[in-house]
Amino acid sequence: MMRQLERMAMLRVIDTLWVNHLTGWTSCARHWPAGLCQRNPLIEYKREAHDMFDSLTANIRRDIVHSIYF
């Protein structure tokens, strides 16, 4: 029973944060052209994607632990 509750909590956290992550991409695309200036767009895109994914995985870990233990 506990494993099932843990699994449901994990899926809820991942689902919520994934939707927020995808929404963040749409807002990121709006401010991109002004922020590029003299930089290579592909490198900036990769950097931004990496930073956003690292943030997503850190938030997933934090929120799962918080939802299960607190």
N, CA and C atoms as a LAMMPS dump frame, in Angstrom:
ITEM: TIMESTEP
0
ITEM: NUMBER OF ATOMS
210
ITEM: BOX BOUNDS ff ff ff
-5.0000000000000000e+02 5.0000000000000000e+02
-5.0000000000000000e+02 5.0000000000000000e+02
-5.0000000000000000e+02 5.0000000000000000e+02
ITEM: ATOMS id mol type element x y z
1 1 1 N 0.829 -1.197 0
2 1 2 C 0 0 0
3 1 3 C 0.876 1.264 0
4 2 1 N 1.944 1.266 0.819
5 2 2 C 2.818 2.439 0.893
6 2 3 C 3.511 2.697 -0.44
7 3 1 N 3.956 1.632 -1.107
8 3 2 C 4.615 1.791 -2.414
9 3 3 C 3.67 2.414 -3.437
10 4 1 N 2.427 2.021 -3.393
11 4 2 C 1.434 2.583 -4.311
12 4 3 C 1.239 4.075 -4.047
13 5 1 N 1.181 4.471 -2.781
14 5 2 C 1.051 5.892 -2.437
15 5 3 C 2.289 6.681 -2.856
16 6 1 N 3.469 6.096 -2.662
17 6 2 C 4.705 6.751 -3.092
18 6 3 C 4.716 6.944 -4.607
19 7 1 N 4.304 5.912 -5.321
20 7 2 C 4.262 5.98 -6.782
21 7 3 C 3.298 7.06 -7.257
22 8 1 N 2.143 7.154 -6.633
23 8 2 C 1.161 8.175 -7.008
24 8 3 C 1.703 9.574 -6.718
25 9 1 N 2.377 9.743 -5.58
26 9 2 C 2.952 11.047 -5.235
27 9 3 C 4.03 11.434 -6.236
28 10 1 N 4.874 10.47 -6.603
29 10 2 C 5.933 10.748 -7.573
30 10 3 C 5.358 11.153 -8.926
31 11 1 N 4.368 10.425 -9.39
32 11 2 C 3.769 10.744 -10.685
33 11 3 C 3.088 12.11 -10.676
34 12 1 N 2.446 12.452 -9.57
35 12 2 C 1.797 13.756 -9.468
36 12 3 C 2.828 14.882 -9.533
37 13 1 N 3.932 14.72 -8.799
38 13 2 C 4.986 15.737 -8.796
39 13 3 C 5.614 15.859 -10.181
40 14 1 N 5.966 14.731 -10.784
41 14 2 C 6.602 14.762 -12.1
42 14 3 C 5.675 15.378 -13.129
43 15 1 N 4.409 15.005 -13.103
44 15 2 C 3.452 15.544 -14.067
45 15 3 C 3.323 17.058 -13.933
46 16 1 N 3.18 17.532 -12.717
47 16 2 C 3.038 18.972 -12.481
48 16 3 C 4.267 19.738 -12.936
49 17 1 N 5.443 19.253 -12.547
50 17 2 C 6.671 19.961 -12.9
51 17 3 C 6.976 19.868 -14.391
52 18 1 N 6.602 18.756 -15.032
53 18 2 C 6.826 18.63 -16.475
54 18 3 C 5.97 19.651 -17.233
55 19 1 N 4.724 19.804 -16.822
56 19 2 C 3.859 20.804 -17.463
57 19 3 C 4.436 22.207 -17.261
58 20 1 N 4.913 22.496 -16.065
59 20 2 C 5.543 23.8 -15.808
60 20 3 C 6.8 23.985 -16.654
61 21 1 N 7.559 22.913 -16.834
62 21 2 C 8.767 22.956 -17.651
63 21 3 C 8.429 23.299 -19.102
64 22 1 N 7.414 22.634 -19.639
65 22 2 C 7.005 22.908 -21.022
66 22 3 C 6.449 24.321 -21.175
67 23 1 N 5.741 24.788 -20.173
68 23 2 C 5.235 26.16 -20.192
69 23 3 C 6.398 27.144 -20.145
70 24 1 N 7.431 26.813 -19.406
71 24 2 C 8.622 27.648 -19.345
72 24 3 C 9.303 27.783 -20.688
73 25 1 N 9.249 26.748 -21.505
74 25 2 C 9.839 26.827 -22.847
75 25 3 C 9.104 27.837 -23.71
76 26 1 N 7.794 27.916 -23.584
77 26 2 C 7.064 28.88 -24.407
78 26 3 C 7.373 30.297 -23.974
79 27 1 N 7.533 30.525 -22.668
80 27 2 C 7.875 31.876 -22.222
81 27 3 C 9.329 32.191 -22.556
82 28 1 N 10.177 31.185 -22.546
83 28 2 C 11.581 31.378 -22.91
84 28 3 C 11.692 31.811 -24.369
85 29 1 N 10.896 31.229 -25.227
86 29 2 C 10.951 31.552 -26.656
87 29 3 C 10.557 33.007 -26.915
88 30 1 N 9.717 33.571 -26.057
89 30 2 C 9.29 34.954 -26.252
90 30 3 C 10.41 35.95 -26.005
91 31 1 N 11.289 35.695 -25.042
92 31 2 C 12.33 36.671 -24.725
93 31 3 C 13.652 36.364 -25.413
94 32 1 N 13.713 35.323 -26.197
95 32 2 C 14.972 34.928 -26.809
96 32 3 C 15.574 35.918 -27.784
97 33 1 N 14.867 36.372 -28.776
98 33 2 C 15.524 37.227 -29.782
99 33 3 C 16.219 38.451 -29.189
100 34 1 N 15.634 39.061 -28.192
101 34 2 C 16.255 40.246 -27.589
102 34 3 C 17.5 39.866 -26.796
103 35 1 N 17.547 38.684 -26.239
104 35 2 C 18.663 38.283 -25.412
105 35 3 C 19.844 37.704 -26.161
106 36 1 N 19.69 37.438 -27.44
107 36 2 C 20.774 36.791 -28.175
108 36 3 C 21.935 37.72 -28.486
109 37 1 N 21.652 38.931 -28.946
110 37 2 C 22.661 39.92 -29.303
111 37 3 C 23.702 39.323 -30.245
112 38 1 N 24.946 39.264 -29.802
113 38 2 C 26.038 38.791 -30.654
114 38 3 C 26.411 37.332 -30.39
115 39 1 N 25.574 36.596 -29.708
116 39 2 C 25.9 35.218 -29.358
117 39 3 C 25.375 34.244 -30.399
118 40 1 N 25.976 33.061 -30.428
119 40 2 C 25.536 31.995 -31.329
120 40 3 C 24.209 31.437 -30.802
121 41 1 N 23.138 31.494 -31.599
122 41 2 C 21.82 31.056 -31.111
123 41 3 C 21.776 29.576 -30.721
124 42 1 N 22.487 28.728 -31.448
125 42 2 C 22.465 27.301 -31.126
126 42 3 C 23.119 27.035 -29.773
127 43 1 N 24.229 27.674 -29.511
128 43 2 C 24.91 27.511 -28.227
129 43 3 C 24.052 28.044 -27.096
130 44 1 N 23.411 29.184 -27.299
131 44 2 C 22.529 29.751 -26.27
132 44 3 C 21.328 28.854 -26.012
133 45 1 N 20.771 28.275 -27.078
134 45 2 C 19.634 27.367 -26.95
135 45 3 C 20.036 26.143 -26.132
136 46 1 N 21.192 25.562 -26.441
137 46 2 C 21.66 24.386 -25.714
138 46 3 C 21.93 24.71 -24.248
139 47 1 N 22.533 25.857 -23.993
140 47 2 C 22.826 26.264 -22.622
141 47 3 C 21.526 26.437 -21.83
142 48 1 N 20.584 27.127 -22.438
143 48 2 C 19.295 27.362 -21.779
144 48 3 C 18.568 26.046 -21.519
145 49 1 N 18.59 25.138 -22.501
146 49 2 C 17.931 23.841 -22.345
147 49 3 C 18.573 23.037 -21.222
148 50 1 N 19.881 23.054 -21.163
149 50 2 C 20.593 22.317 -20.113
150 50 3 C 20.266 22.884 -18.734
151 51 1 N 20.279 24.19 -18.617
152 51 2 C 19.958 24.824 -17.331
153 51 3 C 18.531 24.517 -16.899
154 52 1 N 17.599 24.574 -17.84
155 52 2 C 16.2 24.306 -17.508
156 52 3 C 16 22.845 -17.108
157 53 1 N 16.686 21.917 -17.788
158 53 2 C 16.54 20.501 -17.452
159 53 3 C 17.148 20.202 -16.089
160 54 1 N 18.303 20.79 -15.794
161 54 2 C 18.903 20.612 -14.468
162 54 3 C 17.971 21.126 -13.378
163 55 1 N 17.36 22.253 -13.632
164 55 2 C 16.413 22.815 -12.674
165 55 3 C 15.205 21.894 -12.507
166 56 1 N 14.714 21.349 -13.604
167 56 2 C 13.572 20.434 -13.554
168 56 3 C 13.894 19.211 -12.711
169 57 1 N 15.03 18.571 -12.953
170 57 2 C 15.361 17.356 -12.2
171 57 3 C 15.59 17.661 -10.72
172 58 1 N 16.211 18.781 -10.412
173 58 2 C 16.405 19.156 -9.007
174 58 3 C 15.07 19.404 -8.32
175 59 1 N 14.161 20.077 -9.001
176 59 2 C 12.842 20.348 -8.426
177 59 3 C 12.044 19.07 -8.239
178 60 1 N 12.168 18.128 -9.177
179 60 2 C 11.465 16.845 -9.043
180 60 3 C 11.957 16.123 -7.797
181 61 1 N 13.268 16.039 -7.64
182 61 2 C 13.816 15.362 -6.457
183 61 3 C 13.349 16.027 -5.169
184 62 1 N 13.438 17.344 -5.118
185 62 2 C 13.056 18.078 -3.911
186 62 3 C 11.574 17.888 -3.598
187 63 1 N 10.724 18.035 -4.602
188 63 2 C 9.288 17.956 -4.362
189 63 3 C 8.831 16.53 -4.015
190 64 1 N 9.473 15.52 -4.592
191 64 2 C 9.113 14.139 -4.248
192 64 3 C 9.448 13.863 -2.79
193 65 1 N 10.626 14.234 -2.387
194 65 2 C 11.018 14.025 -0.987
195 65 3 C 10.088 14.796 -0.063
196 66 1 N 9.793 16.026 -0.423
197 66 2 C 8.91 16.846 0.402
198 66 3 C 7.518 16.245 0.501
199 67 1 N 6.973 15.757 -0.613
200 67 2 C 5.612 15.236 -0.586
201 67 3 C 5.518 13.9 0.145
202 68 1 N 6.576 13.104 0.145
203 68 2 C 6.518 11.803 0.808
204 68 3 C 6.82 11.915 2.301
205 69 1 N 7.797 12.744 2.671
206 69 2 C 8.238 12.765 4.059
207 69 3 C 7.668 13.9 4.905
208 70 1 N 7.022 14.872 4.287
209 70 2 C 6.497 15.986 5.074
210 70 3 C 5.02 16.11 4.953
